[in-house]
Amino acid sequence: MKTIFEDIPLLKNEKKRRFEIEIEGKYAFINYGEFGNQIALVHTETDPELAGKGAASAVIEKTLQYLDNNQIKLLPFCPFVFAFIQRNPDWKRIVSKKFRGYDKL
C-alpha cells in the first residue's frame, strides 16, 4: 500500500453495505454481502479522481486486514480483489475453502 493511504481509516459503512476509505471527499470502496461468518466482496470502485493512484488497492488491503483481524472468511467474487490475492498469495489464508475459485488463487 502506498504510504499516503496508511493513516486513512477504513469504514465499514453498513448502511451502504460497503467498506470505504475517504481521501479529500473522494471515495474508494468495496461492496459486500455478509453470510454468517463470511463476507463476499463483490465490487471495487473509486471515484474518478482517485483512479490510478493506488486507492483501490489500499481499500482492498485495509478490508482484508479487517477481515483477518475479525476472523471473518472471505468470498472474493470481485475480480479486482481476486487478482489482488493472486498477486499477494499470503492473503489466501482468509479465503473460505468453500469458495468455488479457491484452487485458482
N, CA, C and O atoms as CSV, one atom per row, in Angstrom:
chain,resi,resn,atom,element,x,y,z
A,1,MET,N,N,0.848,-1.176,0.000
A,1,MET,CA,C,0.000,0.000,0.000
A,1,MET,C,C,0.893,1.239,0.000
A,1,MET,O,O,1.904,1.292,0.701
A,2,LYS,N,N,0.510,2.211,-0.783
A,2,LYS,CA,C,1.265,3.462,-0.814
A,2,LYS,C,C,1.149,4.160,0.533
A,2,LYS,O,O,0.096,4.136,1.170
A,3,THR,N,N,2.229,4.775,0.955
A,3,THR,CA,C,2.273,5.409,2.280
A,3,THR,C,C,1.204,6.497,2.453
A,3,THR,O,O,0.771,6.751,3.577
A,4,ILE,N,N,0.776,7.132,1.378
A,4,ILE,CA,C,-0.237,8.192,1.510
A,4,ILE,C,C,-1.574,7.659,2.027
A,4,ILE,O,O,-2.404,8.427,2.513
A,5,PHE,N,N,-1.786,6.336,1.921
A,5,PHE,CA,C,-3.048,5.747,2.364
A,5,PHE,C,C,-2.957,5.073,3.735
A,5,PHE,O,O,-3.980,4.678,4.293
A,6,GLU,N,N,-1.760,4.939,4.277
A,6,GLU,CA,C,-1.578,4.174,5.513
A,6,GLU,C,C,-2.388,4.699,6.692
A,6,GLU,O,O,-2.933,3.904,7.458
A,7,ASP,N,N,-2.480,5.997,6.856
A,7,ASP,CA,C,-3.166,6.574,8.020
A,7,ASP,C,C,-4.645,6.865,7.781
A,7,ASP,O,O,-5.322,7.389,8.666
A,8,ILE,N,N,-5.150,6.534,6.604
A,8,ILE,CA,C,-6.566,6.768,6.306
A,8,ILE,C,C,-7.369,5.593,6.854
A,8,ILE,O,O,-7.108,4.444,6.497
A,9,PRO,N,N,-8.341,5.871,7.716
A,9,PRO,CA,C,-9.098,4.772,8.339
A,9,PRO,C,C,-10.077,4.112,7.367
A,9,PRO,O,O,-10.623,4.750,6.468
A,10,LEU,N,N,-10.274,2.828,7.579
A,10,LEU,CA,C,-11.287,2.067,6.845
A,10,LEU,C,C,-12.598,2.179,7.603
A,10,LEU,O,O,-12.627,2.050,8.827
A,11,LEU,N,N,-13.676,2.418,6.883
A,11,LEU,CA,C,-15.010,2.470,7.474
A,11,LEU,C,C,-15.848,1.334,6.892
A,11,LEU,O,O,-15.900,1.149,5.676
A,12,LYS,N,N,-16.494,0.586,7.762
A,12,LYS,CA,C,-17.478,-0.398,7.316
A,12,LYS,C,C,-18.819,0.322,7.329
A,12,LYS,O,O,-19.456,0.461,8.373
A,13,ASN,N,N,-19.232,0.771,6.165
A,13,ASN,CA,C,-20.464,1.533,6.019
A,13,ASN,C,C,-21.609,0.532,5.846
A,13,ASN,O,O,-21.902,0.102,4.731
A,14,GLU,N,N,-22.251,0.168,6.951
A,14,GLU,CA,C,-23.297,-0.855,6.921
A,14,GLU,C,C,-24.543,-0.382,6.183
A,14,GLU,O,O,-25.249,-1.193,5.583
A,15,LYS,N,N,-24.820,0.902,6.217
A,15,LYS,CA,C,-25.989,1.432,5.515
A,15,LYS,C,C,-25.842,1.244,4.001
A,15,LYS,O,O,-26.793,0.849,3.326
A,16,LYS,N,N,-24.652,1.527,3.475
A,16,LYS,CA,C,-24.405,1.371,2.036
A,16,LYS,C,C,-23.852,-0.011,1.688
A,16,LYS,O,O,-23.672,-0.335,0.514
A,17,ARG,N,N,-23.582,-0.834,2.726
A,17,ARG,CA,C,-23.042,-2.181,2.560
A,17,ARG,C,C,-21.736,-2.160,1.766
A,17,ARG,O,O,-21.572,-2.852,0.761
A,18,ARG,N,N,-20.812,-1.328,2.268
A,18,ARG,CA,C,-19.508,-1.255,1.623
A,18,ARG,C,C,-18.432,-0.891,2.637
A,18,ARG,O,O,-18.697,-0.232,3.643
A,19,PHE,N,N,-17.219,-1.335,2.350
A,19,PHE,CA,C,-16.038,-0.884,3.065
A,19,PHE,C,C,-15.505,0.286,2.260
A,19,PHE,O,O,-15.479,0.236,1.030
A,20,GLU,N,N,-15.073,1.353,2.953
A,20,GLU,CA,C,-14.652,2.535,2.211
A,20,GLU,C,C,-13.536,3.278,2.908
A,20,GLU,O,O,-13.370,3.212,4.126
A,21,ILE,N,N,-12.774,3.993,2.088
A,21,ILE,CA,C,-11.825,4.976,2.590
A,21,ILE,C,C,-12.148,6.287,1.875
A,21,ILE,O,O,-12.577,6.302,0.721
A,22,GLU,N,N,-11.928,7.377,2.594
A,22,GLU,CA,C,-12.205,8.702,2.039
A,22,GLU,C,C,-10.911,9.493,1.956
A,22,GLU,O,O,-10.162,9.593,2.928
A,23,ILE,N,N,-10.664,10.052,0.783
A,23,ILE,CA,C,-9.492,10.888,0.554
A,23,ILE,C,C,-9.977,12.212,-0.010
A,23,ILE,O,O,-10.419,12.279,-1.157
A,24,GLU,N,N,-9.894,13.266,0.792
A,24,GLU,CA,C,-10.290,14.612,0.375
A,24,GLU,C,C,-11.682,14.634,-0.265
A,24,GLU,O,O,-11.881,15.246,-1.315
A,25,GLY,N,N,-12.635,13.965,0.374
A,25,GLY,CA,C,-14.007,13.964,-0.101
A,25,GLY,C,C,-14.301,12.992,-1.231
A,25,GLY,O,O,-15.426,12.942,-1.726
A,26,LYS,N,N,-13.309,12.223,-1.642
A,26,LYS,CA,C,-13.475,11.209,-2.691
A,26,LYS,C,C,-13.341,9.833,-2.048
A,26,LYS,O,O,-12.678,9.681,-1.021
A,27,TYR,N,N,-13.974,8.831,-2.657
A,27,TYR,CA,C,-14.035,7.514,-2.044
A,27,TYR,C,C,-13.463,6.410,-2.921
A,27,TYR,O,O,-13.538,6.445,-4.149
A,28,ALA,N,N,-12.889,5.431,-2.232
A,28,ALA,CA,C,-12.590,4.124,-2.811
A,28,ALA,C,C,-13.368,3.153,-1.938
A,28,ALA,O,O,-13.327,3.249,-0.712
A,29,PHE,N,N,-14.083,2.213,-2.565
A,29,PHE,CA,C,-14.929,1.339,-1.763
A,29,PHE,C,C,-15.079,-0.043,-2.392
A,29,PHE,O,O,-14.810,-0.250,-3.575
A,30,ILE,N,N,-15.522,-0.983,-1.547
A,30,ILE,CA,C,-15.831,-2.349,-1.968
A,30,ILE,C,C,-17.217,-2.697,-1.443
A,30,ILE,O,O,-17.454,-2.654,-0.236
A,31,ASN,N,N,-18.118,-3.035,-2.330
A,31,ASN,CA,C,-19.445,-3.508,-1.925
A,31,ASN,C,C,-19.324,-4.927,-1.378
A,31,ASN,O,O,-18.534,-5.729,-1.877
A,32,TYR,N,N,-20.113,-5.229,-0.352
A,32,TYR,CA,C,-20.025,-6.551,0.266
A,32,TYR,C,C,-21.404,-7.104,0.604
A,32,TYR,O,O,-22.402,-6.384,0.639
A,33,GLY,N,N,-21.419,-8.398,0.848
A,33,GLY,CA,C,-22.584,-9.088,1.382
A,33,GLY,C,C,-22.104,-9.970,2.518
A,33,GLY,O,O,-21.036,-10.574,2.421
A,34,GLU,N,N,-22.874,-10.052,3.591
A,34,GLU,CA,C,-22.489,-10.869,4.750
A,34,GLU,C,C,-23.318,-12.142,4.785
A,34,GLU,O,O,-24.531,-12.129,4.576
A,35,PHE,N,N,-22.622,-13.242,5.056
A,35,PHE,CA,C,-23.262,-14.552,5.144
A,35,PHE,C,C,-22.683,-15.264,6.354
A,35,PHE,O,O,-21.700,-15.997,6.241
A,36,GLY,N,N,-23.298,-15.044,7.520
A,36,GLY,CA,C,-22.769,-15.631,8.747
A,36,GLY,C,C,-21.384,-15.083,9.039
A,36,GLY,O,O,-21.207,-13.871,9.167
A,37,ASN,N,N,-20.398,-15.970,9.145
A,37,ASN,CA,C,-19.023,-15.555,9.418
A,37,ASN,C,C,-18.210,-15.452,8.128
A,37,ASN,O,O,-16.996,-15.656,8.129
A,38,GLN,N,N,-18.896,-15.134,7.032
A,38,GLN,CA,C,-18.229,-14.938,5.752
A,38,GLN,C,C,-18.696,-13.612,5.160
A,38,GLN,O,O,-19.837,-13.191,5.353
A,39,ILE,N,N,-17.789,-12.970,4.441
A,39,ILE,CA,C,-18.138,-11.749,3.719
A,39,ILE,C,C,-17.742,-11.938,2.263
A,39,ILE,O,O,-16.614,-12.320,1.954
A,40,ALA,N,N,-18.689,-11.663,1.378
A,40,ALA,CA,C,-18.437,-11.683,-0.056
A,40,ALA,C,C,-18.113,-10.261,-0.498
A,40,ALA,O,O,-18.909,-9.343,-0.300
A,41,LEU,N,N,-16.950,-10.087,-1.091
A,41,LEU,CA,C,-16.588,-8.798,-1.681
A,41,LEU,C,C,-16.947,-8.897,-3.160
A,41,LEU,O,O,-16.433,-9.753,-3.879
A,42,VAL,N,N,-17.840,-8.004,-3.606
A,42,VAL,CA,C,-18.423,-8.181,-4.938
A,42,VAL,C,C,-18.040,-7.115,-5.965
A,42,VAL,O,O,-18.106,-7.379,-7.166
A,43,HIS,N,N,-17.646,-5.931,-5.528
A,43,HIS,CA,C,-17.342,-4.876,-6.500
A,43,HIS,C,C,-16.457,-3.822,-5.847
A,43,HIS,O,O,-16.772,-3.318,-4.769
A,44,THR,N,N,-15.352,-3.493,-6.504
A,44,THR,CA,C,-14.446,-2.441,-6.033
A,44,THR,C,C,-14.535,-1.267,-6.997
A,44,THR,O,O,-14.572,-1.442,-8.215
A,45,GLU,N,N,-14.570,-0.059,-6.423
A,45,GLU,CA,C,-14.702,1.138,-7.254
A,45,GLU,C,C,-14.011,2.315,-6.575
A,45,GLU,O,O,-13.904,2.367,-5.350
A,46,THR,N,N,-13.548,3.251,-7.383
A,46,THR,CA,C,-13.020,4.509,-6.851
A,46,THR,C,C,-13.673,5.663,-7.600
A,46,THR,O,O,-14.087,5.528,-8.752
A,47,ASP,N,N,-13.754,6.789,-6.923
A,47,ASP,CA,C,-14.170,7.991,-7.636
A,47,ASP,C,C,-13.126,8.266,-8.717
A,47,ASP,O,O,-11.946,7.981,-8.516
A,48,PRO,N,N,-13.542,8.815,-9.860
A,48,PRO,CA,C,-12.616,9.013,-10.983
A,48,PRO,C,C,-11.338,9.781,-10.617
A,48,PRO,O,O,-10.278,9.535,-11.192
A,49,GLU,N,N,-11.440,10.695,-9.676
A,49,GLU,CA,C,-10.275,11.492,-9.285
A,49,GLU,C,C,-9.192,10.648,-8.606
A,49,GLU,O,O,-8.036,11.065,-8.539
A,50,LEU,N,N,-9.556,9.472,-8.106
A,50,LEU,CA,C,-8.598,8.592,-7.425
A,50,LEU,C,C,-8.054,7.488,-8.330
A,50,LEU,O,O,-7.166,6.735,-7.930
A,51,ALA,N,N,-8.582,7.395,-9.535
A,51,ALA,CA,C,-8.178,6.322,-10.452
A,51,ALA,C,C,-6.670,6.372,-10.713
A,51,ALA,O,O,-6.098,7.435,-10.953
A,52,GLY,N,N,-6.055,5.213,-10.659
A,52,GLY,CA,C,-4.627,5.099,-10.955
A,52,GLY,C,C,-3.695,5.549,-9.851
A,52,GLY,O,O,-2.484,5.609,-10.063
A,53,LYS,N,N,-4.220,5.865,-8.683
A,53,LYS,CA,C,-3.378,6.377,-7.586
A,53,LYS,C,C,-3.127,5.340,-6.494
A,53,LYS,O,O,-2.425,5.624,-5.524
A,54,GLY,N,N,-3.691,4.145,-6.640
A,54,GLY,CA,C,-3.489,3.103,-5.640
A,54,GLY,C,C,-4.565,3.035,-4.568
A,54,GLY,O,O,-4.451,2.259,-3.619
A,55,ALA,N,N,-5.608,3.842,-4.714
A,55,ALA,CA,C,-6.674,3.864,-3.698
A,55,ALA,C,C,-7.453,2.549,-3.665
A,55,ALA,O,O,-7.830,2.086,-2.589
A,56,ALA,N,N,-7.698,1.945,-4.825
A,56,ALA,CA,C,-8.437,0.679,-4.855
A,56,ALA,C,C,-7.636,-0.410,-4.150
A,56,ALA,O,O,-8.192,-1.176,-3.362
A,57,SER,N,N,-6.349,-0.484,-4.422
A,57,SER,CA,C,-5.508,-1.476,-3.736
A,57,SER,C,C,-5.466,-1.215,-2.238
A,57,SER,O,O,-5.451,-2.150,-1.437
A,58,ALA,N,N,-5.449,0.053,-1.865
A,58,ALA,CA,C,-5.415,0.402,-0.437
A,58,ALA,C,C,-6.691,-0.040,0.269
A,58,ALA,O,O,-6.624,-0.606,1.360
A,59,VAL,N,N,-7.847,0.207,-0.331
A,59,VAL,CA,C,-9.099,-0.204,0.319
A,59,VAL,C,C,-9.197,-1.726,0.367
A,59,VAL,O,O,-9.747,-2.277,1.320
A,60,ILE,N,N,-8.679,-2.403,-0.633
A,60,ILE,CA,C,-8.672,-3.870,-0.596
A,60,ILE,C,C,-7.788,-4.359,0.537
A,60,ILE,O,O,-8.210,-5.198,1.333
A,61,GLU,N,N,-6.577,-3.853,0.621
A,61,GLU,CA,C,-5.665,-4.311,1.672
A,61,GLU,C,C,-6.216,-4.015,3.060
A,61,GLU,O,O,-6.121,-4.860,3.950
A,62,LYS,N,N,-6.782,-2.850,3.260
A,62,LYS,CA,C,-7.364,-2.500,4.561
A,62,LYS,C,C,-8.562,-3.401,4.889
A,62,LYS,O,O,-8.752,-3.793,6.040
A,63,THR,N,N,-9.361,-3.724,3.878
A,63,THR,CA,C,-10.511,-4.600,4.090
A,63,THR,C,C,-10.059,-6.013,4.438
A,63,THR,O,O,-10.617,-6.635,5.341
A,64,LEU,N,N,-9.060,-6.522,3.738
A,64,LEU,CA,C,-8.546,-7.860,4.041
A,64,LEU,C,C,-7.978,-7.907,5.460
A,64,LEU,O,O,-8.147,-8.901,6.166
A,65,GLN,N,N,-7.314,-6.845,5.869
A,65,GLN,CA,C,-6.783,-6.790,7.236
A,65,GLN,C,C,-7.930,-6.792,8.256
A,65,GLN,O,O,-7.841,-7.459,9.287
A,66,TYR,N,N,-8.990,-6.057,7.970
A,66,TYR,CA,C,-10.172,-6.043,8.843
A,66,TYR,C,C,-10.751,-7.455,8.979
A,66,TYR,O,O,-11.043,-7.907,10.086
A,67,LEU,N,N,-10.915,-8.142,7.856
A,67,LEU,CA,C,-11.461,-9.495,7.879
A,67,LEU,C,C,-10.557,-10.431,8.671
A,67,LEU,O,O,-11.033,-11.241,9.467
A,68,ASP,N,N,-9.264,-10.317,8.451
A,68,ASP,CA,C,-8.297,-11.147,9.167
A,68,ASP,C,C,-8.364,-10.878,10.673
A,68,ASP,O,O,-8.406,-11.814,11.471
A,69,ASN,N,N,-8.373,-9.617,11.054
A,69,ASN,CA,C,-8.420,-9.245,12.472
A,69,ASN,C,C,-9.687,-9.729,13.164
A,69,ASN,O,O,-9.688,-9.960,14.373
A,70,ASN,N,N,-10.769,-9.882,12.398
A,70,ASN,CA,C,-12.056,-10.281,12.960
A,70,ASN,C,C,-12.414,-11.737,12.670
A,70,ASN,O,O,-13.553,-12.154,12.878
A,71,GLN,N,N,-11.443,-12.506,12.191
A,71,GLN,CA,C,-11.626,-13.932,11.889
A,71,GLN,C,C,-12.847,-14.181,10.996
A,71,GLN,O,O,-13.626,-15.105,11.231
A,72,ILE,N,N,-12.995,-13.347,9.980
A,72,ILE,CA,C,-14.090,-13.479,9.019
A,72,ILE,C,C,-13.524,-14.067,7.736
A,72,ILE,O,O,-12.516,-13.583,7.220
A,73,LYS,N,N,-14.166,-15.102,7.223
A,73,LYS,CA,C,-13.726,-15.731,5.983
A,73,LYS,C,C,-14.202,-14.918,4.780
A,73,LYS,O,O,-15.280,-14.324,4.795
A,74,LEU,N,N,-13.381,-14.909,3.755
A,74,LEU,CA,C,-13.602,-14.101,2.559
A,74,LEU,C,C,-14.108,-14.938,1.398
A,74,LEU,O,O,-13.658,-16.061,1.174
A,75,LEU,N,N,-15.056,-14.366,0.666
A,75,LEU,CA,C,-15.508,-14.891,-0.618
A,75,LEU,C,C,-15.178,-13.803,-1.645
A,75,LEU,O,O,-15.937,-12.843,-1.782
A,76,PRO,N,N,-14.056,-13.935,-2.373
A,76,PRO,CA,C,-13.590,-12.846,-3.253
A,76,PRO,C,C,-14.211,-12.893,-4.656
A,76,PRO,O,O,-13.539,-13.264,-5.619
A,77,PHE,N,N,-15.485,-12.520,-4.773
A,77,PHE,CA,C,-16.161,-12.524,-6.063
A,77,PHE,C,C,-15.713,-11.368,-6.960
A,77,PHE,O,O,-15.758,-11.493,-8.184
A,78,CYS,N,N,-15.290,-10.266,-6.386
A,78,CYS,CA,C,-14.819,-9.127,-7.168
A,78,CYS,C,C,-13.534,-9.520,-7.902
A,78,CYS,O,O,-12.579,-9.964,-7.264
A,79,PRO,N,N,-13.490,-9.367,-9.229
A,79,PRO,CA,C,-12.284,-9.736,-9.976
A,79,PRO,C,C,-11.030,-8.990,-9.523
A,79,PRO,O,O,-9.933,-9.549,-9.554
A,80,PHE,N,N,-11.181,-7.743,-9.105
A,80,PHE,CA,C,-10.029,-6.959,-8.659
A,80,PHE,C,C,-9.492,-7.513,-7.339
A,80,PHE,O,O,-8.277,-7.596,-7.157
A,81,VAL,N,N,-10.377,-7.891,-6.421
A,81,VAL,CA,C,-9.966,-8.496,-5.150
A,81,VAL,C,C,-9.314,-9.849,-5.420
A,81,VAL,O,O,-8.277,-10.168,-4.839
A,82,PHE,N,N,-9.920,-10.642,-6.298
A,82,PHE,CA,C,-9.387,-11.954,-6.651
A,82,PHE,C,C,-7.959,-11.814,-7.188
A,82,PHE,O,O,-7.057,-12.538,-6.767
A,83,ALA,N,N,-7.763,-10.881,-8.116
A,83,ALA,CA,C,-6.436,-10.653,-8.698
A,83,ALA,C,C,-5.444,-10.148,-7.646
A,83,ALA,O,O,-4.270,-10.517,-7.672
A,84,PHE,N,N,-5.914,-9.307,-6.726
A,84,PHE,CA,C,-5.051,-8.812,-5.649
A,84,PHE,C,C,-4.519,-9.979,-4.824
A,84,PHE,O,O,-3.339,-10.009,-4.474
A,85,ILE,N,N,-5.388,-10.939,-4.515
A,85,ILE,CA,C,-4.973,-12.100,-3.720
A,85,ILE,C,C,-4.023,-12.983,-4.525
A,85,ILE,O,O,-3.084,-13.549,-3.966
A,86,GLN,N,N,-4.253,-13.105,-5.818
A,86,GLN,CA,C,-3.321,-13.867,-6.646
A,86,GLN,C,C,-1.924,-13.237,-6.613
A,86,GLN,O,O,-0.922,-13.952,-6.584
A,87,ARG,N,N,-1.856,-11.920,-6.616
A,87,ARG,CA,C,-0.564,-11.213,-6.561
A,87,ARG,C,C,0.039,-11.209,-5.162
A,87,ARG,O,O,1.247,-11.037,-4.999
A,88,ASN,N,N,-0.804,-11.399,-4.158
A,88,ASN,CA,C,-0.377,-11.387,-2.754
A,88,ASN,C,C,-0.907,-12.654,-2.079
A,88,ASN,O,O,-1.829,-12.582,-1.266
A,89,PRO,N,N,-0.326,-13.818,-2.411
A,89,PRO,CA,C,-0.915,-15.098,-2.002
A,89,PRO,C,C,-0.988,-15.345,-0.500
A,89,PRO,O,O,-1.686,-16.262,-0.067
A,90,ASP,N,N,-0.287,-14.552,0.302
A,90,ASP,CA,C,-0.403,-14.713,1.753
A,90,ASP,C,C,-1.840,-14.493,2.218
A,90,ASP,O,O,-2.255,-15.051,3.234
A,91,TRP,N,N,-2.608,-13.677,1.475
A,91,TRP,CA,C,-3.992,-13.393,1.851
A,91,TRP,C,C,-4.927,-14.567,1.601
A,91,TRP,O,O,-6.066,-14.549,2.067
A,92,LYS,N,N,-4.477,-15.581,0.883
A,92,LYS,CA,C,-5.325,-16.750,0.630
A,92,LYS,C,C,-5.769,-17.400,1.938
A,92,LYS,O,O,-6.788,-18.090,1.989
A,93,ARG,N,N,-4.988,-17.169,2.995
A,93,ARG,CA,C,-5.304,-17.776,4.294
A,93,ARG,C,C,-6.670,-17.368,4.832
A,93,ARG,O,O,-7.240,-18.084,5.655
A,94,ILE,N,N,-7.212,-16.225,4.385
A,94,ILE,CA,C,-8.519,-15.797,4.894
A,94,ILE,C,C,-9.667,-16.153,3.950
A,94,ILE,O,O,-10.831,-15.914,4.273
A,95,VAL,N,N,-9.349,-16.720,2.791
A,95,VAL,CA,C,-10.384,-17.086,1.829
A,95,VAL,C,C,-11.051,-18.384,2.284
A,95,VAL,O,O,-10.375,-19.333,2.679
A,96,SER,N,N,-12.366,-18.413,2.225
A,96,SER,CA,C,-13.108,-19.623,2.567
A,96,SER,C,C,-12.730,-20.738,1.597
A,96,SER,O,O,-12.727,-20.538,0.382
A,97,LYS,N,N,-12.417,-21.895,2.131
A,97,LYS,CA,C,-12.076,-23.041,1.287
A,97,LYS,C,C,-13.288,-23.519,0.497
A,97,LYS,O,O,-13.145,-24.310,-0.435
A,98,LYS,N,N,-14.470,-23.052,0.855
A,98,LYS,CA,C,-15.694,-23.384,0.112
A,98,LYS,C,C,-15.866,-22.504,-1.129
A,98,LYS,O,O,-16.729,-22.774,-1.964
A,99,PHE,N,N,-15.048,-21.451,-1.252
A,99,PHE,CA,C,-15.146,-20.559,-2.402
A,99,PHE,C,C,-14.807,-21.322,-3.673
A,99,PHE,O,O,-13.777,-21.993,-3.741
A,100,ARG,N,N,-15.657,-21.224,-4.668
A,100,ARG,CA,C,-15.518,-22.015,-5.888
A,100,ARG,C,C,-14.172,-21.821,-6.600
A,100,ARG,O,O,-13.660,-22.767,-7.199
A,101,GLY,N,N,-13.595,-20.628,-6.548
A,101,GLY,CA,C,-12.330,-20.371,-7.226
A,101,GLY,C,C,-11.103,-20.528,-6.342
A,101,GLY,O,O,-10.011,-20.098,-6.714
A,102,TYR,N,N,-11.271,-21.142,-5.172
A,102,TYR,CA,C,-10.171,-21.249,-4.192
A,102,TYR,C,C,-8.914,-21.859,-4.806
A,102,TYR,O,O,-7.808,-21.390,-4.539
A,103,ASP,N,N,-9.069,-22.882,-5.614
A,103,ASP,CA,C,-7.904,-23.575,-6.190
A,103,ASP,C,C,-7.180,-22.731,-7.248
A,103,ASP,O,O,-6.078,-23.088,-7.665
A,104,LYS,N,N,-7.775,-21.629,-7.682
A,104,LYS,CA,C,-7.143,-20.767,-8.686
A,104,LYS,C,C,-6.372,-19.606,-8.060
A,104,LYS,O,O,-5.744,-18.811,-8.759
A,105,LEU,N,N,-6.430,-19.523,-6.736
A,105,LEU,CA,C,-5.705,-18.452,-6.029
A,105,LEU,C,C,-4.270,-18.858,-5.773
A,105,LEU,O,O,-3.505,-18.089,-5.191
